Amino acid sequence: MIPRKRILFITHDFSKYVQRSFHYFALELAKLADLTQWHEPGHIRDILDRLPYKPDFILINELYQGGRGHSPAIQGLDQLAIPFGVIVHDIHNRKKERERYLSSNGVRHIFSIYRDPFLQAYPQFADRLHWFPHFADTNVFRDYGQPKHVNYMLLGSTAPTIYPLRWHMLNKLKYHSGFFHKNHPGYRNFTVDEEKDILIGETYAQTINQAKIFLTCDSVFHYPVRKYFEVLACRTLLLAPYVQELTDLGFEPDKHFVPITKDDFYTKAEYYLNHEAERQRIADAGFHFIHNHHSAAIRAKQFLGCVETIMEAEEGGN
C-alpha cells in the first residue's frame, strides 16, 4: 500500500469567509493525504518543530511580506529543505511585491490560478509555474432542484473600472422583469446569523440554481473567474465572454456556456430565455462537465499528482 502524502497547508482559515473555495479544497485534500492546516505566523523552523510529523510538501496560500494576503506571515522559507509551493491568486495585485517575495524566498513551485496572465506578467518565473485553475465544490455548487423563477441573474461586484461588461449589463437589464442582482457582500468573515441574509455558500449556490440565465464577465484582466465553474455546477445557463484558457480547460463555447460580448449579450440573453430546450441542453452539458472535470475533489487529486511529480524530480536530482 502506497503511504499517504503528508501535506502542510499554511493558510488563513476560510471556513467562515465570504469565499470558501480553499476551505472546500482542504476538506477534499484531507481525504487523500495526511493534511495539517496552519493558521499562525512564525518561522517555518519553529512551525515544523511543533508538528507531529515532517511533511513531504508544504503548500502556502499566497501571502505578501508582512502577512497580508491569504496566509499568516512566515519567515525562513528560503532555508527550507522540504519542497514547497505558493498559490498565486490575482495576478495584477502588488506585482513588484510579489516578484520580491517569490525571488527572496526561493519559491521554486508556483501554483497560479490563472495561466496566461501569469506568464504575461511574470515571464521570469515561467519554469516554476504549475497551473492550478479554479474549481467548484460540487457538494455545495450543485442542482438543488430549485424552481427557475429568475429570468436573468447577475451577482457580485459591478465596479465599472474592473467589470465594465457587468456594469453595462446591469444597466441594460436592471428594469427588466425577472432580473435579479445583488452586490458583493464584502471580503470578510461572516457569523451564522449574518449568513441568513447574505448569499454565501449553499445559499449562494441555491440562488444561482434559481436562475434560467446567469450573466457575468472576465474583468478587464480577462480572468476565467470562479463563476465560470460555479454557475455551470448549479445547472444554470451561463452567458460570459470567451477566454482562451477556458478552451484549454475543456470548456466548449455554445456547448457548456454561451460566449458573449458587449454588443451581442442582450440578443443572446433574449434568445435563450425564449428557447428553453436549447437553454437546458447547454446548462445540462455544463453541469456534467464541471462535476466530471473541475470539482474540488478532482482538483485535490490533481494537486497531489503534481506534488508526487515534484518530489520524484527533486529526489532524482539529489
HUDA-V13987 format. One record per helix or strand of 2 or more residues. SS is the DSSP state (~ for helix, > for strand). FROM is the first residue (numbers start at 1). TO is the last residue. Records with the same first field share a line. If there is no record, write none. Layout:
SS->FROM-TO + FROM-TO
This chain:
>->6-10 + 34-38 + 42-43 + 57-61 + 74-75 + 84-88 + 109-112 + 129-131 + 150-155 + 179-182 + 211-215 + 237-240 + 257-259
~->21-32 + 44-49 + 77-79 + 95-104 + 116-121 + 123-128 + 164-173 + 192-195 + 201-209 + 227-233 + 244-248 + 265-274 + 276-293 + 296-316
